[in-house]
Amino acid sequence: MRRFYVNGQAVPRFAKGVRLRHEADGSAMLLVPEGALVLNSVAAVALELVDGTRCLDRIVEDVVDRFDVSTERALEDVRALFERLTARGFVQC
């Protein structure tokens, strides 16, 4: 798989056929053409903020506000999430 680097000013958008779904039990999944990815709570919040206007830095700020996590850790986790999803073609940055 090709490695992607996503910078903080990138504005992520879901690729065609990809969407976020929340379940009745509070869990979330990313629906992709090949199936579904079960998300942890941080990934669910980060992807919930994908609206085509927020940059990655803003998404990281919102994750920090919602969770007891340092900015550095949130940046590392959120950037890794979006790099993986971009590499798989599920998100465009």
C-alpha positions in Angstrom: 0.0 0.0 0.0 1.3 3.4 -0.9 2.2 5.7 2.0 0.4 9.1 2.2 1.3 12.1 4.2 -1.7 14.3 5.2 -0.8 17.8 6.4 -2.8 19.8 8.9 -4.3 22.1 6.4 -5.8 19.3 4.3 -9.6 19.2 4.2 -10.8 15.6 4.1 -13.9 14.4 2.3 -15.4 11.0 2.0 -14.8 9.3 -1.4 -17.9 8.3 -3.4 -19.7 5.4 -1.9 -18.2 6.0 1.6 -20.3 7.1 4.6 -20.3 7.1 8.4 -23.1 5.2 10.1 -24.0 5.3 13.8 -25.6 2.2 15.4 -28.3 2.2 18.1 -25.8 0.8 20.6 -23.6 3.9 20.2 -20.9 2.3 18.0 -20.0 3.6 14.6 -18.9 2.1 11.3 -17.4 3.5 8.1 -19.4 2.0 5.3 -17.2 1.4 2.2 -17.9 -0.3 -1.1 -16.2 -3.5 0.1 -18.0 -3.7 3.4 -17.7 -1.8 6.7 -15.0 -0.8 9.2 -15.8 -0.8 12.9 -14.5 2.4 14.4 -13.1 3.2 17.9 -14.5 6.3 19.6 -11.8 8.7 18.5 -12.0 7.6 14.9 -15.8 7.9 15.0 -15.6 11.5 16.3 -12.8 12.5 13.8 -14.9 11.1 10.9 -18.1 12.7 12.2 -16.3 16.0 11.7 -15.5 15.4 8.1 -17.8 17.9 6.3 -15.6 19.2 3.4 -14.9 22.5 5.2 -12.9 21.5 8.4 -9.1 21.0 8.0 -7.3 18.3 9.8 -5.9 20.7 12.4 -9.4 21.8 13.3 -10.5 18.1 13.5 -7.6 17.5 15.9 -8.6 20.5 18.1 -12.2 19.1 18.3 -10.9 15.6 19.2 -8.8 17.2 22.0 -11.8 19.1 23.3 -13.9 15.9 23.5 -11.3 13.5 24.9 -8.8 13.6 27.7 -5.8 13.5 25.3 -2.9 15.7 24.5 -2.7 17.7 21.3 0.4 15.7 20.2 -1.3 12.3 20.8 -4.5 13.4 19.0 -2.5 14.8 16.1 -0.6 11.5 15.8 -3.7 9.3 16.0 -5.9 11.5 13.7 -3.2 11.9 11.1 -2.5 8.2 11.1 -6.2 7.5 10.7 -6.6 9.8 7.7 -3.3 8.6 6.1 -4.6 5.0 6.2 -8.1 5.9 4.9 -6.5 8.0 2.1 -4.2 5.2 1.1 -7.2 2.9 0.9 -9.2 5.4 -1.2 -11.9 5.9 1.4 -11.1 9.6 2.1 -9.7 12.3 -0.1 -7.5 15.0 1.4 
